[in-house]
Amino acid sequence: MEEERLDTWFKREVLAHEAALLRYLTRAWPRGHEVRDLCQETYARVYEAAMTARPRSARAFLFTTAYHLMTDRVRRERVVSIKAVGDIEALSLSVDEISIERRLSASQELERLAQAFDRLPPRCREVMWLRRVEELPLRDIAAQLRIDIKTVERHISKGGRLLTRYLLGDEPPALDEARPDAQDEIQDDEHERR
């Protein structure tokens, strides 16, 4: 019964904006052939979220979800996949097919990414690892670490900023140096214990 009401709500409040969503994705996303897939993935995320709680403004939530989906894809494309680089030896290419320069470059990128991860605050690093490497959903990370989803989201946001800064050459301070965000970490940790 509740699922039937959810379906009715979804059709009325979300699918009604399909034309506008497609226009937005077409303007914002550089690869037009992926727009329909983005649209469907956006719908799936909105529907899944609405199973827990319905947003006040379905249209705003729909477009915000689409924006975050595109942002996630861009981040995923910019950050070297640890699995892909780590498994380079397991690829079915012969050693001759992979130039020494490419292998060295991949190895250096993996090392740089490892250094970037090592510079993250411990809890932030743990959350980022679970999300970006193990690809766990936010809910599972929150349950596993016994923290709320908002705290997981803050760590992902902060970790993304710090990793990006480091990988783009704007190195954040070492862990033992005084950091302006150290107070945030203490507050996060206190919030997690409650």
C-alpha positions in Angstrom: 0.0 0.0 0.0 2.8 2.4 1.0 4.8 1.5 -2.1 1.7 2.2 -4.3 1.5 5.7 -2.7 5.2 6.2 -3.3 4.8 5.3 -6.9 1.9 7.7 -7.3 3.9 10.5 -5.6 7.0 9.7 -7.8 5.0 9.9 -11.0 3.2 13.1 -10.0 6.1 15.0 -8.3 9.2 13.7 -10.0 8.5 12.3 -13.4 6.5 15.5 -14.2 9.9 17.3 -14.5 11.5 14.8 -16.9 11.7 17.3 -19.8 13.3 20.0 -17.7 15.7 17.4 -16.2 16.8 16.2 -19.6 17.4 19.8 -20.8 19.5 20.5 -17.7 21.5 17.3 -18.1 22.0 18.0 -21.8 23.4 21.5 -21.1 25.5 20.4 -18.1 26.9 17.1 -19.2 29.5 17.0 -22.0 28.7 13.5 -23.3 25.3 13.6 -24.7 25.1 9.8 -25.1 25.1 9.4 -21.3 22.3 11.8 -20.6 19.5 9.2 -20.5 21.6 7.0 -18.2 22.2 10.0 -15.9 18.5 10.7 -15.9 17.6 7.1 -14.9 20.3 7.0 -12.2 18.9 10.3 -10.8 15.4 8.8 -10.7 16.7 5.7 -8.9 18.5 7.8 -6.3 15.4 10.0 -5.7 13.1 7.0 -5.5 15.4 5.3 -3.0 15.7 8.4 -0.9 11.9 8.9 -1.0 11.4 5.4 0.5 12.9 6.8 3.7 11.5 10.3 3.7 9.9 12.4 1.0 11.5 15.7 0.2 9.6 19.0 0.7 10.3 20.1 -2.8 10.6 17.1 -5.2 11.8 19.3 -8.1 14.6 20.9 -6.1 15.6 17.5 -4.7 15.6 16.0 -8.2 17.9 18.6 -9.7 20.2 18.6 -6.6 20.4 14.8 -6.9 21.3 15.1 -10.6 24.0 17.7 -9.8 25.5 15.5 -7.1 25.5 12.5 -9.5 27.4 14.5 -12.1 29.8 15.7 -9.5 30.4 12.2 -8.3 31.1 11.0 -11.9 33.6 13.9 -12.5 35.4 13.1 -9.2 35.6 9.4 -10.1 37.0 10.3 -13.5 39.6 12.7 -12.0 40.9 10.5 -9.2 42.9 7.5 -10.4 41.1 4.3 -9.6 43.1 2.5 -7.0 41.8 -0.8 -8.1 42.6 -0.2 -11.8 46.2 1.0 -11.1 46.7 -1.6 -8.4 45.7 -4.4 -10.7 47.7 -3.3 -13.7 49.8 -6.5 -13.5 46.6 -8.6 -13.7 45.5 -7.0 -17.0 45.5 -9.3 -20.0 48.0 -7.2 -21.8 51.5 -8.4 -22.4 54.3 -6.5 -20.7 55.5 -5.4 -24.2 52.1 -3.7 -24.8 52.5 -1.5 -21.8 55.4 0.9 -22.2 57.8 1.4 -19.4 56.8 5.0 -19.2 53.1 4.2 -18.8 53.8 1.6 -16.1 56.1 4.1 -14.2 53.5 6.8 -14.6 50.8 4.6 -13.2 53.0 3.5 -10.3 53.8 7.1 -9.5 50.1 8.1 -9.6 49.3 5.2 -7.3 52.0 6.3 -4.9 50.8 9.9 -5.0 47.3 8.8 -4.3 48.5 6.7 -1.4 50.4 9.7 0.0 47.3 11.8 -0.3 45.2 9.2 1.6 47.9 9.0 4.3 47.6 12.8 4.8 43.9 12.6 5.6 42.8 12.8 9.2 42.3 9.2 10.5 38.4 9.1 10.6 38.2 11.0 7.3 40.6 8.5 5.7 38.6 5.6 6.9 35.3 7.0 5.5 36.9 7.9 2.2 38.4 4.4 1.9 35.1 2.7 2.5 33.3 5.0 0.1 35.8 5.5 -2.8 37.7 2.2 -2.7 35.3 -0.3 -1.3 32.4 1.6 -2.8 30.1 1.1 0.2 26.8 3.1 0.4 26.6 5.9 2.9 24.2 4.0 5.1 26.6 1.0 5.3 29.5 3.2 6.2 27.5 5.0 8.9 26.4 1.7 10.4 29.8 0.1 10.2 31.5 3.1 11.9 28.5 3.8 14.2 28.2 7.4 13.1 25.3 9.3 11.5 25.0 9.7 7.7 25.5 13.5 8.0 28.9 12.9 9.6 29.8 10.4 6.8 28.8 13.1 4.3 31.0 15.7 6.0 34.0 13.4 6.0 33.5 12.6 2.3 33.2 16.3 1.4 36.3 17.2 3.5 38.3 14.2 2.2 37.4 15.1 -1.4 38.6 18.7 -0.9 41.8 17.6 0.8 42.6 14.9 -1.8 41.9 17.3 -4.6 44.2 19.9 -3.1 47.0 17.5 -2.7 46.6 15.9 -6.1 46.5 19.3 -7.8 49.8 20.2 -6.0 48.4 22.4 -3.3 49.6 20.2 -0.5 47.6 20.4 2.8 49.6 20.5 6.0 51.0 17.3 7.4 48.9 15.6 10.1 51.1 16.7 12.9 50.9 20.4 12.0 48.3 22.7 13.3 45.3 22.8 11.1 42.4 25.1 11.0 40.0 22.1 10.6 41.4 20.3 13.7 38.6 21.8 15.8 36.0 20.4 13.3 37.5 16.9 13.7 37.2 17.2 17.5 33.6 18.3 17.2 32.9 15.5 14.7 34.4 12.9 17.0 32.4 14.3 20.0 29.2 14.2 17.8 30.0 10.6 16.8 30.2 9.5 20.4 26.8 10.8 21.3 
